[in-house]
Amino acid sequence: MKRTMKLLVSLLVFSVILVGCGKKEDKPAAGGSNELVIYTARSEGLNNLVIKNFEKETGIKVKTVVAGTGELQKRVESEKSNPLGDVLWAADETMLHEYKDLFMEYVSPEDANMMDGFKNTSGYFTPAFSDPTVMIVNKDLKGSMKIDGFQDLLNPELKGKISFGDPTNSSSAFQVLVAMLYDMGDGDPMSDKAWDYVDKLIANLDGKIASSSGQVHKGVADGEFPVGLTWEDPAANYVKNGAPVEVVFPVEGAIFPGESVQIIKGAKNVENAKKFVDFLISEDIQNQVGEQLTVRPLRKNAKLADYMTPQSNIVLSKNYDEAWVAEHKDEISKKFTEHLEKSMD
């Protein structure tokens, strides 16, 4: 009898365990979905550092789709009736302003800790990092030439020796164009003075315009050009790795377009997307990026590696207005094309 009772008790316990296991398998992860799909145009180093840490800290499994900004933006637009992505980590307000209906409004609680000028004022675009406009200078080719700012690029000695992309096709070249327009136009990017400078620069380019943004910094690092107009990340990376180049912030002023992150409207994993935005601008991840990579964090008092130019040493372009640039991007691009074509007549 005792053996029979023991057997019945054992079977009962075993059945409870099985039922418990079955319930555990069917139970959704706490807080809902345990997944997140990120469309990203960011560098491999930035993606790896941020996403791996995010997965480790939250337990959320991230799937990434890596491509160029334009391709990802078109993907989000084509999927708007049935979004397959949750987050677009690409571009900035300047590039995405006219597409804001593709994104949902979200302002992170961490947003209050970002530097002035880099807060989410639109409700849609959260600036996280920045790649300021810079000049990359080859120290071996520079010689005794003074290359400290945009005015120095008009030096006749540099004719045909400046590496610059096409502002109508390259977002980094467009940002450089905007910086020089603000700087050389005394804060008015559409002034005659600003565009007179552009005409002189075009003449000194001597018809040489790089077909891609990557060719600009590579051409300087490889010794083909003494100076190139680019963005900080690749230029600082060359410095970090010991190349004979230096990063020069124009003495007239640089602009800091805030590379942003957006939550796609209709995303299937909204809560996880919000967690990612919060994580991206958190103190810990902003410091890690600043100390380990060559992308500039935008959180107040974020730490920077010694190969990065201190914020206090950088002059900002006068009157730069990212929202205004976003609204007038097509107008600026068209005007540049007109001036370029005029120089060929």
ZASELO-464192 format. One record per residue: x, y, z of N, C-alpha, C, O in turn; residue in one letter. Coordinates in steps of 0.05 Angstrom, whole numbers. Layout:
residues N
 n.east n.north   n.up ca.east ca.north  ca.up c.east c.north   c.up o.east o.north   o.up resn
      X       Y      Z       X        Y      Z      X       Y      Z      X       Y      Z    A
...
end
This chain:
residues 345
 n.east n.north   n.up ca.east ca.north  ca.up c.east c.north   c.up o.east o.north   o.up resn
     17     -24      0       0        0      0     17      25      0     13      44    -15    M
     38      24     17      56       47     19     70      52     -8     74      75    -17    K
     78      29    -21      92       32    -46     73      44    -67     81      60    -84    R
     48      35    -66      28       45    -85     24      75    -82     22      90   -101    T
     22      84    -56      19      112    -50     43     129    -60     40     150    -72    M
     67     118    -56      91      132    -65     92     134    -95    100     155   -105    K
     83     113   -109      82      114   -138     62     135   -148     68     149   -167    L
     39     136   -135      19      155   -143     28     184   -138     24     202   -155    L
     42     188   -116      52      215   -110     73     223   -130     74     246   -140    V
     91     204   -137     112      209   -157    100     217   -184    109     235   -197    S
     80     201   -192      67      207   -218     53     234   -218     54     249   -238    L
     41     241   -195      27      267   -193     47     290   -195     43     310   -209    L
     70     287   -181      91      308   -182    102     311   -210    106     333   -220    V
    107     288   -223     117      288   -250     99     302   -270    107     317   -287    F
     72     297   -266      52      309   -284     51     339   -280     47     354   -299    S
     54     348   -255      54      376   -249     77     390   -262     75     412   -273    V
    101     377   -261     125      388   -274    121     391   -304    128     411   -315    I
    109     370   -316     104      371   -345     85     394   -352     90     409   -371    L
     64     397   -336      45      419   -341     58     445   -338     54     464   -354    V
     75     447   -317      89      472   -312    108     479   -335    109     502   -343    G
    122     458   -346     140      463   -368    124     472   -393    133     490   -407    C
    101     460   -398      85      467   -420     76     496   -419     77     510   -439    G
     68     505   -396      60      533   -392     83     552   -396     79     573   -408    K
    106     545   -387     130      562   -390    136     566   -419    144     588   -427    K
    134     546   -436     140      548   -465    120     567   -479    128     581   -497    E
     95     566   -470      74      582   -483     73     610   -473     61     627   -486    D
     86     616   -451      84      642   -439    102     662   -454    125     657   -458    K
     91     685   -462     107      705   -476    127     718   -458    124     718   -433    P
    148     729   -469     169      742   -453    157     766   -438    138     778   -448    A
    167     771   -414     157      792   -398    158     818   -413    178     825   -426    A
    136     834   -413     135      859   -427    127     856   -456    128     875   -471    G
    120     832   -464     112      828   -492    134     815   -509    147     796   -500    G
    138     826   -533     157      814   -552    185     815   -541    192     833   -525    S
    202     797   -550     230      796   -542    247     800   -566    270     792   -567    N
    237     814   -587     252      819   -611    252     848   -619    235     864   -609    E
    270     855   -636     272      883   -647    286     881   -674    307     868   -677    L
    274     895   -694     286      896   -720    296     924   -726    281     943   -726    V
    322     927   -730     335      953   -734    345     956   -762    361     939   -771    I
    336     976   -777     347      983   -803    370    1004   -797    364    1025   -787    Y
    394     997   -803     417     1014   -796    435    1020   -819    442    1002   -835    T
    444    1045   -821     464     1054   -840    489    1062   -826    507    1073   -838    A
    491    1055   -800     514     1063   -785    538    1044   -790    535    1023   -802    R
    561    1053   -780     585     1037   -785    585    1010   -770    570    1007   -751    S
    601     992   -779     602      965   -767    610     967   -738    599     954   -720    E
    630     984   -732     640      987   -705    618     998   -686    615     988   -664    G
    603    1018   -695     582     1029   -679    559    1010   -675    549    1007   -653    L
    551     996   -697     530      976   -695    538     954   -674    521     947   -657    N
    562     944   -677     570      922   -659    571     931   -630    561     916   -613    N
    583     953   -625     585      962   -597    558     966   -584    552     956   -562    L
    541     981   -598     515      988   -586    496     964   -585    484     958   -564    V
    493     950   -607     473      928   -608    480     905   -590    463     893   -577    I
    506     897   -590     514      875   -573    509     881   -543    500     864   -528    K
    515     906   -535     511      914   -508    481     916   -501    472     909   -479    N
    465     924   -521     436      926   -517    424     898   -513    408     894   -495    F
    433     879   -529     423      852   -526    431     840   -499    415     827   -486    E
    455     845   -491     465      834   -466    450     846   -442    444     832   -423    K
    445     872   -443     432      886   -421    402     880   -419    391     878   -397    E
    389     878   -442     360      875   -442    350     847   -447    327     840   -439    T
    366     830   -459     357      803   -466    340     803   -492    330     782   -500    G
    337     827   -504     322      829   -529    339     820   -553    363     828   -555    I
    328     803   -570     343      793   -593    339     813   -616    317     819   -625    K
    361     823   -627     360      843   -648    367     831   -675    387     817   -678    V
    351     838   -695     357      831   -722    363     857   -737    348     876   -735    K
    386     858   -751     393      882   -765    392     879   -795    397     857   -806    T
    384     900   -808     385      902   -837    403     926   -843    396     949   -837    V
    427     920   -854     447      941   -859    447     949   -888    450     932   -906    V
    445     975   -893     445      985   -921    450    1015   -920    453    1027   -898    A
    450    1028   -943     454     1057   -944    429    1072   -935    407    1060   -935    G
    433    1097   -928     410     1113   -918    387    1114   -938    364    1110   -930    T
    393    1120   -963     373     1123   -983    357    1097   -987    333    1098   -989    G
    371    1075   -988     358     1049   -992    340    1042   -969    318    1032   -972    E
    349    1048   -944     333     1042   -921    308    1060   -919    287    1051   -911    L
    312    1085   -926     289     1104   -925    268    1095   -945    244    1096   -939    Q
    276    1086   -969     257     1076   -989    244    1051   -979    220    1046   -985    K
    259    1034   -965     247     1009   -954    225    1015   -934    204    1003   -935    R
    231    1034   -916     211     1042   -896    186    1053   -910    163    1047   -902    V
    190    1069   -930     168     1081   -945    151    1059   -959    126    1060   -959    E
    164    1040   -972     150     1019   -986    135    1000   -968    116     987   -976    S
    144     998   -942     131      980   -923    111     994   -904    102     982   -885    E
    105    1019   -910      89     1034   -891     62    1022   -884     51    1027   -863    K
     50    1007   -903      25      994   -897     28     969   -880      9     960   -867    S
     52     958   -879      58      935   -862     88     935   -855    104     920   -867    N
     96     952   -836     124      955   -828    137     929   -820    126     915   -803    P
    160     923   -831     175      899   -823    198     907   -805    211     889   -793    L
    204     932   -803     225      942   -785    213     958   -762    190     967   -764    G
    228     961   -741     218      975   -717    233    1002   -714    221    1022   -706    D
    259    1002   -721     275     1026   -717    291    1032   -742    302    1014   -755    V
    292    1058   -750     310     1067   -771    332    1082   -757    328    1104   -747    L
    356    1071   -758     379     1084   -746    396    1094   -769    416    1081   -777    W
    389    1117   -780     402     1127   -804    394    1156   -807    374    1166   -798    A
    412    1171   -821     407     1198   -829    402    1217   -805    411    1212   -783    A
    389    1239   -811     383     1259   -790    358    1275   -798    346    1269   -819    D
    351    1295   -783     327     1310   -789    328    1323   -816    308    1326   -830    E
    353    1333   -823     356     1346   -849    347    1328   -872    334    1337   -890    T
    355    1303   -870     350     1284   -892    321    1273   -891    310    1266   -911    M
    310    1271   -867     284     1257   -863    260    1274   -857    238    1264   -853    L
    265    1300   -856     243     1319   -848    218    1314   -864    196    1313   -853    H
    220    1312   -890     196     1309   -907    183    1282   -905    162    1277   -916    E
    197    1263   -891     186     1236   -889    177    1230   -860    174    1206   -853    Y
    173    1250   -844     167     1245   -816    140    1231   -811    136    1219   -790    K
    123    1230   -831      98     1215   -828    103    1185   -828     85    1169   -822    D
    128    1177   -834     135     1148   -833    143    1139   -805    147    1116   -800    L
    145    1159   -787     155     1153   -760    135    1161   -738    118    1177   -743    F
    138    1148   -715     120     1155   -693    134    1174   -674    159    1175   -673    M
    119    1190   -660     130     1209   -641    139    1195   -616    125    1178   -604    E
    164    1201   -608     174     1190   -582    198    1208   -574    217    1212   -589    Y
    196    1218   -549     218     1233   -537    227    1218   -513    211    1214   -494    V
    252    1209   -513     262     1193   -491    266    1209   -465    272    1233   -466    S
    262    1196   -442     268     1210   -417    297    1219   -415    303    1237   -400    P
    315    1205   -430     343     1212   -430    349    1237   -446    371    1248   -444    E
    330    1246   -462     334     1268   -480    342    1294   -465    357    1310   -476    D
    333    1297   -441     339     1321   -425    369    1323   -420    379    1345   -413    A
    384    1301   -422     412     1301   -416    430    1306   -440    455    1306   -438    N
    418    1311   -463     434     1316   -487    442    1345   -488    430    1363   -476    M
    464    1351   -503     474     1378   -505    454    1396   -518    437    1387   -534    M
    455    1421   -512     437     1441   -524    441    1440   -554    464    1440   -564    D
    420    1441   -569     421     1439   -598    419    1411   -608    417    1407   -632    G
    420    1392   -590     419     1364   -598    397    1348   -583    400    1325   -577    F
    375    1362   -577     352     1350   -565    331    1344   -586    331    1356   -607    K
    313    1326   -580     292     1319   -598    270    1340   -596    251    1337   -580    N
    272    1361   -612     253     1383   -611    229    1378   -630    208    1390   -628    T
    233    1359   -649     212     1353   -669    192    1333   -659    169    1333   -668    S
    201    1317   -639     184     1295   -629    189    1269   -644    181    1248   -634    G
    201    1270   -667     205     1246   -683    235    1237   -684    240    1213   -684    Y
    253    1256   -685     281     1249   -691    298    1254   -665    299    1276   -655    F
    311    1232   -656     327     1233   -632    357    1234   -639    368    1213   -646    T
    370    1257   -638     399     1258   -644    414    1241   -623    410    1244   -599    P
    432    1224   -633     447     1207   -614    477    1212   -616    491    1215   -596    A
    488    1213   -641     516     1218   -645    519    1238   -668    499    1245   -681    F
    543    1247   -673     547     1266   -695    573    1261   -709    593    1252   -697    S
    573    1266   -735     597     1266   -751    600    1294   -762    591    1299   -784    D
    614    1311   -747     617     1339   -756    632    1341   -782    647    1323   -790    P
    628    1364   -796     643     1369   -820    672    1376   -813    677    1393   -795    T
    691    1364   -827     719     1369   -822    735    1369   -848    724    1362   -869    V
    760    1377   -846     778     1373   -868    798    1352   -859    808    1353   -836    M
    805    1333   -877     826     1314   -871    850    1323   -887    849    1327   -911    I
    872    1326   -873     896     1338   -886    919    1317   -884    925    1306   -863    V
    932    1313   -907     955     1295   -908    980    1311   -900    988    1330   -914    N
    991    1305   -877    1014     1320   -866   1039    1318   -883   1055    1337   -884    K
   1042    1296   -898    1066     1293   -915   1064    1311   -940   1084    1320   -950    D
   1039    1315   -950    1035     1331   -974   1030    1360   -968   1033    1377   -986    L
   1022    1367   -944    1015     1394   -937   1039    1413   -940   1036    1436   -949    K
   1062    1404   -932    1086     1421   -933   1082    1446   -915   1074    1444   -892    G
   1088    1469   -926    1086     1494   -911   1060    1508   -915   1055    1529   -904    S
   1042    1495   -930    1016     1508   -935    999    1510   -910   1000    1492   -893    M
    985    1532   -907     966     1536   -885    939    1525   -893    926    1536   -912    K
    929    1505   -879     903     1494   -885    888    1492   -859    887    1471   -846    I
    875    1514   -851     861     1515   -826    831    1520   -829    816    1516   -810    D
    823    1528   -853     795     1534   -857    787    1535   -886    804    1530   -904    G
    762    1543   -891     752     1544   -918    766    1564   -935    771    1560   -959    F
    773    1587   -924     787     1608   -939    813    1598   -951    821    1606   -973    Q
    827    1581   -936     853     1570   -945    850    1552   -969    870    1547   -984    D
    826    1542   -974     822     1524   -997    823    1539  -1024    823    1526  -1045    L
    823    1565  -1023     824     1581  -1047    853    1587  -1056    858    1600  -1076    L
    872    1576  -1040     900     1579  -1047    906    1568  -1075    900    1544  -1079    N
    917    1583  -1093     924     1573  -1120    941    1548  -1120    940    1532  -1138    P
    957    1544  -1099     974     1520  -1097    957    1495  -1094    967    1473  -1099    E
    932    1498  -1086     914     1475  -1082    896    1469  -1106    879    1452  -1104    L
    900    1484  -1128     883     1480  -1151    885    1451  -1161    907    1442  -1168    K
    862    1438  -1163     862     1410  -1172    872    1390  -1152    875    1366  -1158    G
    876    1399  -1127     888     1382  -1106    869    1379  -1082    878    1371  -1060    K
    844    1386  -1085     824     1384  -1064    805    1362  -1070    793    1361  -1091    I
    801    1344  -1051     783     1321  -1054    756    1329  -1042    753    1334  -1018    S
    735    1329  -1059     708     1337  -1051    688    1321  -1066    691    1316  -1090    F
    667    1312  -1052     646     1297  -1065    624    1314  -1077    627    1339  -1078    G
    604    1301  -1088     582     1315  -1101    559    1320  -1081    547    1301  -1072    D
    554    1345  -1073     534     1351  -1053    506    1342  -1061    488    1340  -1043    P
    501    1338  -1086     474     1329  -1095    470    1299  -1091    448    1289  -1093    T
    492    1285  -1087     491     1255  -1084    502    1245  -1058    496    1223  -1050    N
    518    1261  -1045     531     1252  -1020    521    1269   -997    523    1294   -998    S
    511    1256   -976     501     1271   -952    524    1286   -938    520    1308   -928    S
    548    1273   -937     570     1286   -923    580    1310   -939    586    1331   -927    S
    580    1308   -966     589     1331   -982    568    1354   -980    575    1377   -980    A
    543    1346   -978     522     1366   -975    525    1381   -949    522    1406   -948    F
    532    1367   -927     536     1380   -901    560    1399   -902    559    1420   -890    Q
    581    1391   -916     604     1409   -919    596    1434   -935    604    1456   -927    V
    581    1430   -956     571     1453   -971    555    1472   -954    559    1496   -955    L
    538    1461   -937     521     1477   -919    539    1492   -899    535    1516   -894    V
    559    1479   -889     578     1492   -870    592    1516   -883    593    1537   -871    A
    602    1512   -907     616     1534   -920    598    1556   -927    606    1580   -927    M
    573    1550   -934     553     1571   -941    548    1588   -916    547    1613   -918    L
    543    1575   -893     538     1591   -869    563    1607   -861    561    1630   -854    Y
    586    1594   -862     611     1607   -853    619    1630   -871    626    1652   -862    D
    619    1625   -897     629     1645   -916    608    1666   -923    614    1686   -936    M
    583    1661   -915     562     1680   -919    555    1695   -893    534    1707   -891    G
    573    1694   -874     569     1707   -848    543    1700   -835    529    1718   -825    D
    536    1675   -837     512     1665   -824    487    1665   -842    466    1656   -833    G
    490    1674   -867     468     1673   -886    475    1655   -909    490    1663   -927    D
    466    1630   -909     474     1611   -929    465    1617   -957    475    1604   -976    P
    446    1635   -961     436     1640   -988    445    1668   -998    435    1678  -1018    M
    464    1680   -984     474     1706   -991    492    1704  -1016    503    1683  -1022    S
    494    1727  -1030     512     1728  -1053    541    1722  -1045    556    1710  -1059    D
    548    1732  -1021     575     1728  -1011    581    1698  -1007    603    1688  -1014    K
    562    1683   -997     565     1654   -993    569    1640  -1019    587    1623  -1022    A
    553    1646  -1039     555     1632  -1065    578    1642  -1082    587    1628  -1100    W
    587    1666  -1077     612     1676  -1090    635    1658  -1081    653    1652  -1097    D
    635    1651  -1056     657     1633  -1046    654    1606  -1060    675    1594  -1068    Y
    630    1596  -1062     626     1570  -1075    637    1570  -1104    650    1551  -1113    V
    632    1592  -1118     642     1595  -1146    673    1593  -1146    685    1580  -1163    D
    686    1607  -1127     715     1607  -1126    726    1579  -1119    746    1570  -1129    K
    712    1565  -1101     720     1538  -1093    718    1519  -1117    736    1503  -1123    L
    695    1521  -1131     691     1504  -1154    713    1508  -1175    723    1489  -1186    I
    721    1533  -1178     743     1539  -1197    769    1526  -1188    784    1516  -1204    A
    774    1525  -1161     798     1514  -1151    797    1483  -1151    818    1470  -1149    N
    773    1472  -1152     771     1443  -1154    781    1433  -1181    789    1410  -1184    L
    779    1451  -1200     789     1446  -1227    775    1421  -1240    788    1405  -1253    D
    749    1419  -1235     734     1398  -1247    735    1371  -1233    723    1352  -1243    G
    750    1369  -1211     753     1344  -1197    733    1341  -1174    736    1354  -1154    K
    714    1324  -1178     694     1318  -1157    693    1288  -1154    688    1273  -1173    I
    697    1278  -1130     697     1250  -1124    670    1237  -1130    649    1250  -1125    A
    670    1213  -1139     645     1199  -1146    631    1187  -1121    608    1181  -1122    S
    646    1185  -1099     634     1175  -1074    647    1188  -1050    670    1198  -1052    S
    633    1189  -1028     644     1202  -1004    668    1187   -993    686    1199   -982    S
    668    1160   -997     690     1144   -987    717    1151  -1002    738    1149   -990    G
    715    1159  -1027     739     1165  -1042    752    1191  -1031    776    1194  -1035    Q
    736    1208  -1019     747     1233  -1009    769    1229   -988    792    1237   -992    V
    761    1216   -966     781     1212   -945    803    1192   -953    826    1194   -944    H
    795    1172   -969     815     1152   -977    836    1164   -995    860    1158   -993    K
    828    1182  -1012     846     1196  -1030    867    1212  -1015    890    1213  -1024    G
    859    1224   -993     878     1239   -977    896    1221   -961    921    1225   -960    V
    885    1200   -949     901     1181   -933    921    1166   -951    943    1159   -942    A
    914    1161   -976     931     1147   -995    952    1165  -1008    968    1155  -1023    D
    951    1191  -1002     971     1209  -1013    965    1220  -1041    983    1230  -1054    G
    940    1217  -1050     932     1228  -1076    925    1258  -1074    930    1273  -1093    E
    915    1267  -1051     907     1295  -1047    918    1304  -1020    919    1289  -1001    F
    926    1330  -1018     935     1340   -992    911    1346   -973    915    1347   -949    P
    887    1351   -984     865     1358   -967    839    1348   -978    835    1347  -1003    V
    821    1339   -961     794     1331   -969    773    1342   -951    778    1347   -927    G
    749    1345   -961     726     1355   -945    708    1331   -939    696    1320   -957    L
    707    1325   -914     693     1300   -906    680    1302   -879    673    1324   -871    T
    676    1280   -865     664     1280   -839    684    1267   -819    702    1253   -827    W
    679    1271   -793     699     1265   -773    706    1235   -770    729    1228   -767    E
    686    1218   -771     690     1190   -764    712    1177   -780    731    1167   -767    D
    712    1176   -807     734     1163   -821    760    1177   -818    781    1165   -816    P
    759    1204   -816     784     1220   -813    797    1214   -786    822    1209   -785    A
    782    1213   -765     793     1208   -739    802    1179   -737    821    1173   -722    A
    789    1161   -751     798     1133   -751    825    1130   -763    841    1113   -754    N
    831    1145   -784     858     1144   -796    879    1154   -775    900    1142   -772    Y
    872    1175   -760     890     1185   -740    894    1164   -718    917    1159   -710    V
    872    1151   -710     873     1130   -689    892    1108   -698    906    1096   -681    K
    892    1102   -724     908     1079   -734    936    1087   -744    950    1071   -756    N
    943    1112   -738     971     1121   -744    977    1130   -772   1000    1132   -780    G
    956    1136   -788     961     1147   -815    972    1175   -814    967    1189   -794    A
    987    1184   -834     999     1211   -834    979    1233   -840    985    1250   -858    P
    957    1233   -827     937     1254   -832    929    1267   -806    935    1257   -784    V
    915    1290   -808     904     1304   -785    876    1313   -791    869    1318   -814    E
    861    1315   -770     833     1325   -772    833    1354   -766    842    1363   -745    V
    822    1370   -785     822     1399   -782    793    1408   -782    778    1404   -801    V
    784    1421   -760     758     1433   -759    761    1462   -770    778    1477   -760    F
    746    1470   -790     749     1496   -802    748    1518   -781    730    1519   -764    P
    767    1537   -782     767     1558   -762    743    1576   -765    735    1589   -746    V
    730    1576   -789     706     1593   -792    682    1580   -778    664    1594   -770    E
    683    1553   -775     661     1539   -761    654    1513   -774    657    1510   -798    G
    646    1494   -757     637     1468   -766    608    1464   -758    598    1477   -740    A
    594    1447   -773     567     1441   -765    565    1412   -754    580    1394   -763    I
    547    1408   -736     544     1382   -723    516    1370   -728    499    1371   -711    F
    512    1360   -752     486     1348   -757    482    1324   -738    499    1306   -737    P
    461    1324   -723     456     1302   -704    446    1277   -716    422    1276   -722    G
    463    1257   -720     454     1232   -731    433    1220   -713    438    1216   -689    E
    410    1215   -724     387     1209   -706    377    1180   -709    385    1165   -727    S
    359    1173   -691     346     1147   -691    316    1152   -690    307    1170   -676    V
    301    1136   -706     272     1140   -708    258    1114   -704    267    1093   -713    Q
    235    1115   -691     217     1092   -688    197    1092   -711    183    1112   -716    I
    196    1070   -726     179     1069   -750    150    1067   -741    142    1051   -724    I
    133    1083   -753     104     1083   -747     92    1056   -754     97    1045   -776    K
     77    1045   -735      65     1019   -739     84     996   -733     78     973   -739    G
    106    1002   -720     126      981   -713    112     960   -695     95     966   -679    A
    121     935   -699     109      912   -685    121     909   -657    109     896   -640    K
    144     921   -652     158      919   -626    163     946   -615    186     953   -609    N
    142     962   -611     145      990   -603    159     993   -576    177    1010   -574    V
    152     978   -556     164      981   -530    194     975   -530    210     989   -517    E
    202     955   -546     230      949   -548    245     971   -564    268     976   -559    N
    231     982   -583     242     1005   -599    248    1029   -580    269    1042   -583    A
    229    1034   -562     233     1056   -543    257    1050   -525    273    1068   -519    K
    260    1025   -517     282     1018   -500    309    1022   -514    329    1030   -502    K
    309    1017   -541     333     1020   -556    340    1050   -558    364    1057   -555    F
    321    1067   -563     326     1096   -564    337    1105   -537    357    1120   -537    V
    325    1097   -515     334     1104   -489    363    1095   -485    380    1110   -474    D
    369    1071   -493     395     1059   -489    416    1074   -505    439    1078   -496    F
    409    1082   -529     428     1095   -548    439    1121   -536    462    1128   -541    L
    422    1136   -522     431     1162   -511    436    1161   -481    437    1181   -468    I
    438    1136   -470     444     1134   -442    472    1142   -436    489    1142   -454    S
    478    1148   -411     505     1157   -403    526    1136   -409    547    1142   -420    E
    520    1111   -403     539     1090   -406    547    1086   -435    571    1084   -442    D
    528    1083   -453     534     1078   -481    546    1102   -495    563    1099   -512    I
    538    1126   -487     550     1150   -499    580    1152   -491    596    1160   -507    Q
    586    1145   -466     614     1145   -457    630    1123   -471    653    1128   -480    N
    619    1100   -474     633     1078   -487    640    1085   -516    662    1080   -525    Q
    621    1096   -530     626     1104   -558    647    1126   -560    665    1124   -576    V
    645    1146   -542     664     1167   -542    692    1159   -536    712    1170   -546    G
    695    1139   -519     722     1130   -511    734    1108   -529    758    1105   -530    E
    717    1094   -543     727     1071   -559    726    1075   -589    741    1062   -603    Q
    708    1092   -599     704     1095   -628    712    1122   -637    725    1137   -623    L
    705    1129   -662     712     1155   -673    686    1170   -681    687    1188   -698    T
    664    1163   -668     639     1177   -672    635    1195   -647    641    1187   -625    V
    625    1219   -651     623     1238   -629    596    1236   -614    575    1239   -627    R
    597    1230   -588     572     1229   -573    560    1257   -568    575    1276   -569    P
    534    1258   -564     521     1284   -561    510    1289   -533    496    1309   -529    L
    515    1271   -515     505     1274   -488    524    1294   -473    548    1294   -477    R
    512    1310   -455     528     1329   -439    550    1314   -424    545    1294   -411    K
    574    1325   -426     597     1315   -410    605    1286   -417    618    1273   -401    N
    598    1277   -441     606     1250   -449    636    1249   -452    649    1269   -460    A
    648    1227   -446     677     1224   -447    686    1220   -476    672    1209   -493    K
    711    1230   -482     722     1227   -509    750    1215   -507    765    1221   -488    L
    758    1200   -527     785     1189   -529    804    1211   -535    796    1232   -546    A
    830    1207   -529     850     1228   -533    856    1233   -563    868    1254   -569    D
    848    1215   -581     852     1220   -609    829    1237   -621    830    1243   -645    Y
    809    1244   -605     787     1261   -615    792    1290   -606    803    1295   -585    M
    785    1308   -624     788     1337   -617    768    1345   -595    744    1340   -597    T
    779    1357   -574     761     1365   -552    739    1385   -562    744    1401   -579    P
    716    1382   -551     693     1399   -559    700    1429   -556    691    1445   -572    Q
    715    1435   -535     722     1463   -529    740    1475   -550    742    1500   -551    S
    753    1459   -567     771     1469   -588    757    1473   -615    770    1480   -634    N
    731    1468   -616     716     1469   -641    698    1494   -642    683    1499   -624    I
    701    1509   -664     683     1532   -669    659    1522   -685    662    1507   -704    V
    635    1530   -677     611     1522   -691    602    1543   -711    606    1567   -706    L
    591    1534   -733     581     1553   -753    560    1572   -742    543    1563   -727    S
    562    1596   -749     544     1617   -739    516    1614   -751    513    1611   -776    K
    496    1614   -734     467     1614   -742    458    1588   -754    436    1587   -765    N
    473    1566   -753     465     1541   -766    438    1532   -755    434    1531   -731    Y
    420    1527   -774     392     1519   -766    385    1493   -782    379    1494   -805    D
    386    1470   -768     382     1445   -781    354    1442   -793    351    1431   -815    E
    334    1453   -779     307     1451   -789    304    1467   -815    291    1458   -834    A
    317    1491   -816     316     1507   -840    329    1493   -864    319    1493   -886    W
    352    1481   -858     367     1466   -879    349    1443   -890    349    1438   -914    V
    335    1430   -871     318     1408   -879    297    1417   -899    291    1403   -919    A
    285    1440   -894     264     1450   -911    274    1461   -938    259    1462   -957    E
    300    1468   -939     311     1481   -963    333    1464   -976    348    1474   -993    H
    334    1438   -969     354     1421   -980    354    1420  -1011    375    1423  -1024    K
    330    1416  -1023     328     1414  -1052    337    1440  -1065    349    1440  -1086    D
    329    1462  -1053     336     1489  -1064    366    1493  -1064    378    1503  -1083    E
    380    1485  -1042     409     1488  -1040    423    1470  -1060    441    1478  -1074    I
    414    1445  -1063     425     1426  -1082    422    1436  -1111    441    1435  -1126    S
    399    1446  -1117     394     1456  -1144    412    1480  -1150    422    1483  -1172    K
    415    1497  -1131     432     1521  -1135    461    1513  -1139    475    1526  -1155    K
    470    1493  -1124     498     1484  -1128    501    1473  -1156    521    1479  -1169    F
    482    1458  -1166     484     1446  -1193    485    1469  -1214    500    1467  -1233    T
    469    1489  -1210     470     1512  -1228    497    1525  -1229    507    1532  -1250    E
    509    1529  -1205     535     1542  -1204    557    1524  -1216    576    1534  -1228    H
    554    1498  -1212     574     1479  -1223    572    1480  -1253    593    1481  -1267    L
    548    1479  -1264     544     1479  -1293    554    1505  -1305    565    1505  -1327    E
    549    1527  -1291     558     1553  -1301    589    1554  -1303    599    1566  -1322    K
    602    1541  -1285     632     1541  -1285    643    1525  -1309    666    1529  -1317    S
    626    1508  -1321     635     1492  -1344    630    1505  -1371    639    1496  -1391    M
    615    1527  -1370     609     1541  -1395    634    1554  -1407    633    1567  -1428    D
end
